[in-house]
């Protein structure tokens, strides 16, 4: 695998501190960049840091419009996110790296991996693509980001990824709605473009009760690489990433060991 060459300057002094939350450099062998689902943030991955092997440095991506970047406008296009990330991530690519992405995060991971290959001839060691049907399958999800507020909130509730107490908190929802709309606009903006398969190995994860990403729908990810590819179905619905965290971490540890 090609890697960036040149200076060993500490990446924390070069990259924007707002995009990636990093640990003190422990000499880890791998960097695992983690990208959230729509409406999610870096907090999804905070517990991973202490549960993965020390040689795996977990780096959650902190996207605009949430958490400490709440006042920044959220991106509404996957191309815009990936274009920016492809610049911000470069100083961190001085050692082998992998991506983990769930749902929207899987689309970001895949497009970012493609862009880094095309622009810099760099490929990730591994992609963990979770809770998202294969990219070449036609879009079946309804477009909801531009619905009137009551209908939009009802659709978000139906997806069952936002706690009921949050949905019923009017003040909190006024803060979160722009980010949620933007994230669903990102999902709707994805447009698959055929390209030569990656060399990167891929692990595909699905939830047994996730109708949006059944085994038949996620197996097509394996056509996107000439490297190894495995598919694992875990108990849970679309948000099995939260329900099956320990099993997901075992898979990551085993894969990157």
C-alpha positions as CSV (number, residue, x, y, z in Angstrom):
1,X,0.0,0.0,0.0
2,X,1.2,3.5,-0.9
3,X,1.6,5.9,2.0
4,X,2.5,9.5,2.3
5,X,6.2,10.1,2.6
6,X,8.3,13.0,3.9
7,X,8.2,14.8,7.2
8,X,7.2,13.0,10.4
9,X,5.8,16.2,11.8
10,X,3.2,15.6,14.5
11,X,-0.2,15.6,12.6
12,X,-1.9,17.3,15.5
13,X,0.0,20.5,14.7
14,X,-1.0,20.4,11.0
15,X,-4.6,19.3,10.7
16,X,-7.6,21.3,11.8
17,X,-8.3,20.3,15.4
18,X,-12.0,20.6,14.8
19,X,-12.4,17.7,12.4
20,X,-10.7,14.9,14.3
21,X,-10.6,14.1,18.0
22,X,-7.3,12.4,18.7
23,X,-5.5,10.7,21.5
24,X,-2.0,11.5,22.8
25,X,0.3,9.6,20.3
26,X,0.8,6.2,21.8
27,X,2.7,4.7,18.9
28,X,-0.4,2.8,17.7
29,X,0.1,0.9,14.5
30,X,-3.3,1.7,13.0
31,X,-5.5,4.8,12.9
32,X,-9.2,3.9,12.7
33,X,-11.2,6.9,11.4
34,X,-14.9,6.6,12.4
35,X,-17.8,8.3,10.6
36,X,-21.3,8.5,12.2
37,X,-24.8,7.8,10.9
38,X,-27.2,10.6,10.1
39,X,-28.0,12.6,13.2
40,X,-25.0,11.0,15.1
41,X,-21.7,12.4,16.3
42,X,-18.3,11.5,17.6
43,X,-19.8,10.4,20.9
44,X,-20.9,7.2,19.3
45,X,-17.3,6.1,19.2
46,X,-15.9,7.5,22.5
47,X,-16.2,4.2,24.4
48,X,-14.3,2.4,21.6
49,X,-11.0,4.0,22.6
50,X,-10.6,2.0,25.8
51,X,-12.0,-1.2,24.4
52,X,-9.9,-1.6,21.2
53,X,-6.4,-2.9,21.3
54,X,-3.7,-0.2,22.1
55,X,-2.2,-0.5,18.7
56,X,-5.5,0.8,17.2
57,X,-5.9,4.6,17.6
58,X,-9.6,5.5,17.3
59,X,-10.1,8.9,15.6
60,X,-13.8,9.9,15.5
61,X,-14.7,12.5,12.8
62,X,-16.4,15.5,14.2
63,X,-18.6,16.9,11.5
64,X,-19.9,20.4,11.5
65,X,-23.4,21.2,12.9
66,X,-23.2,19.0,16.0
67,X,-21.4,18.8,19.4
68,X,-18.7,21.4,19.7
69,X,-19.3,22.4,16.1
70,X,-23.0,23.1,16.6
71,X,-22.8,26.7,15.5
72,X,-21.2,25.7,12.1
73,X,-23.5,25.0,9.2
74,X,-23.8,21.3,8.5
75,X,-22.9,20.0,5.1
76,X,-25.8,19.0,2.8
77,X,-23.8,17.2,0.1
78,X,-21.7,14.1,0.4
79,X,-19.3,15.4,-2.2
80,X,-18.7,18.5,-0.1
81,X,-18.0,16.5,3.0
82,X,-15.6,14.1,1.2
83,X,-13.8,17.0,-0.6
84,X,-13.1,18.7,2.7
85,X,-12.2,15.5,4.6
86,X,-9.7,14.5,1.8
87,X,-7.7,17.6,2.7
88,X,-8.1,17.5,6.5
89,X,-7.2,13.9,6.9
90,X,-3.9,14.0,5.0
91,X,-1.6,14.9,7.9
92,X,-2.9,11.8,9.8
93,X,-2.0,9.3,7.0
94,X,1.6,8.7,8.1
95,X,0.8,5.1,9.2
96,X,-1.6,2.4,8.1
97,X,-5.2,3.4,8.5
98,X,-8.7,2.1,8.3
99,X,-12.2,3.6,8.1
100,X,-15.4,2.6,10.0
101,X,-18.7,4.1,8.9
102,X,-22.3,3.3,9.7
103,X,-25.1,4.1,7.3
104,X,-24.3,7.7,6.2
105,X,-20.8,7.1,7.6
106,X,-20.4,4.0,5.3
107,X,-21.1,6.2,2.3
108,X,-18.6,8.8,3.5
109,X,-16.0,6.1,4.2
110,X,-16.4,4.6,0.7
111,X,-16.3,7.9,-1.2
112,X,-13.4,9.1,0.8
113,X,-11.4,5.9,0.2
114,X,-12.1,6.4,-3.6
115,X,-11.0,10.0,-3.5
116,X,-7.8,9.4,-1.7
117,X,-6.9,6.7,-4.2
118,X,-7.7,9.0,-7.2
119,X,-6.0,12.1,-5.8
120,X,-3.1,10.7,-3.8
121,X,-2.7,7.1,-4.8
122,X,-3.3,6.1,-1.1
123,X,-5.5,3.2,-0.1
124,X,-6.8,2.3,3.4
125,X,-5.7,-1.0,4.9
126,X,-9.4,-1.8,5.6
127,X,-12.9,-0.5,5.3
128,X,-15.6,-1.5,7.9
129,X,-18.9,-0.6,6.1
130,X,-21.9,-1.0,8.4
131,X,-25.6,-0.7,8.1
132,X,-25.8,0.4,4.5
133,X,-26.8,-1.4,1.3
134,X,-24.2,-1.7,-1.5
135,X,-23.7,1.6,-3.3
136,X,-24.6,0.3,-6.8
137,X,-28.1,-0.6,-5.7
138,X,-30.8,2.0,-6.7
139,X,-31.9,4.4,-4.0
140,X,-35.1,3.2,-2.3
141,X,-35.3,5.4,0.8
142,X,-37.8,8.2,0.7
143,X,-36.4,11.7,0.5
144,X,-37.3,13.4,3.7
145,X,-35.0,16.3,4.4
146,X,-37.3,18.9,2.8
147,X,-40.5,17.7,4.4
148,X,-42.5,20.1,6.5
149,X,-41.4,20.0,10.1
150,X,-44.2,17.7,11.6
151,X,-43.8,15.2,8.7
152,X,-40.0,15.3,9.0
153,X,-40.0,14.7,12.7
154,X,-42.5,11.8,12.2
155,X,-40.1,10.2,9.7
156,X,-37.1,10.6,12.1
157,X,-39.2,9.0,14.8
158,X,-40.1,6.1,12.5
159,X,-36.4,5.4,11.9
160,X,-36.1,4.9,15.7
161,X,-32.6,6.3,15.9
162,X,-33.4,9.4,18.0
163,X,-34.5,9.0,21.7
164,X,-38.2,9.8,22.3
165,X,-37.3,12.3,25.0
166,X,-35.2,14.2,22.5
167,X,-38.0,14.2,19.9
168,X,-40.5,15.5,22.5
169,X,-38.1,18.3,23.7
170,X,-39.2,21.3,21.5
171,X,-36.2,23.5,22.4
172,X,-33.7,20.7,21.8
173,X,-35.3,19.8,18.5
174,X,-35.1,23.4,17.3
175,X,-31.3,23.1,17.8
176,X,-31.0,19.6,16.2
177,X,-33.4,20.0,13.2
178,X,-31.0,21.8,10.9
179,X,-28.3,19.1,11.5
180,X,-30.8,16.3,11.0
181,X,-32.2,17.8,7.8
182,X,-28.6,18.4,6.5
183,X,-27.6,14.8,7.2
184,X,-30.6,13.4,5.4
185,X,-29.8,15.7,2.5
186,X,-26.3,14.2,2.5
187,X,-27.8,10.7,2.2
188,X,-30.1,11.8,-0.6
189,X,-27.2,13.4,-2.5
190,X,-25.2,10.1,-2.9
191,X,-24.8,9.2,-6.5
192,X,-23.0,6.0,-7.4
193,X,-20.4,6.3,-10.2
194,X,-18.8,3.1,-11.5
195,X,-15.1,3.0,-11.0
196,X,-12.4,0.3,-10.8
197,X,-12.6,-1.7,-7.5
198,X,-10.4,-0.8,-4.6
199,X,-7.5,-2.9,-3.4
200,X,-8.6,-2.4,0.2
201,X,-10.0,-5.3,2.2
202,X,-13.6,-4.8,3.3
203,X,-15.7,-6.0,6.2
204,X,-19.4,-5.5,5.7
205,X,-21.7,-5.5,8.8
206,X,-25.5,-5.7,8.8
207,X,-28.3,-6.0,11.3
208,X,-30.5,-9.1,11.1
209,X,-33.7,-7.0,11.5
210,X,-32.6,-4.1,9.4
211,X,-34.8,-4.2,6.3
212,X,-33.0,-1.3,4.7
213,X,-29.7,-3.3,4.6
214,X,-30.5,-7.0,4.5
215,X,-27.7,-9.5,3.7
216,X,-28.8,-9.6,0.0
217,X,-28.5,-5.8,-0.1
218,X,-25.1,-5.5,1.6
219,X,-23.3,-8.3,-0.2
220,X,-22.7,-6.1,-3.2
221,X,-20.1,-4.2,-1.3
222,X,-17.7,-7.0,-2.1
223,X,-17.8,-6.1,-5.8
224,X,-16.1,-2.8,-4.9
225,X,-12.8,-4.4,-4.0
226,X,-10.3,-6.9,-5.4
227,X,-9.1,-7.5,-1.9
228,X,-10.7,-9.8,0.7
229,X,-14.3,-9.2,1.7
230,X,-16.4,-10.7,4.4
231,X,-20.0,-10.1,5.4
232,X,-21.3,-10.5,9.0
233,X,-24.9,-10.3,10.2
234,X,-25.4,-9.2,13.8
235,X,-28.5,-9.3,15.9
236,X,-30.3,-6.0,15.9
237,X,-32.1,-3.4,13.8
238,X,-30.6,-0.6,11.8
239,X,-28.9,0.7,14.9
240,X,-27.2,-2.5,15.8
241,X,-24.0,-0.4,16.0
242,X,-25.2,0.6,19.5
243,X,-26.9,-2.8,20.4
244,X,-23.9,-4.9,19.3
245,X,-21.0,-2.7,20.2
246,X,-18.9,-5.3,21.9
247,X,-19.2,-7.8,19.0
248,X,-18.3,-5.0,16.5
249,X,-15.2,-4.2,18.5
250,X,-14.2,-7.9,18.6
251,X,-14.5,-8.0,14.8
252,X,-12.3,-4.8,14.4
253,X,-9.7,-6.2,16.9
254,X,-9.6,-9.5,15.1
255,X,-9.4,-8.0,11.6
256,X,-6.6,-5.5,12.4
257,X,-4.6,-7.9,14.6
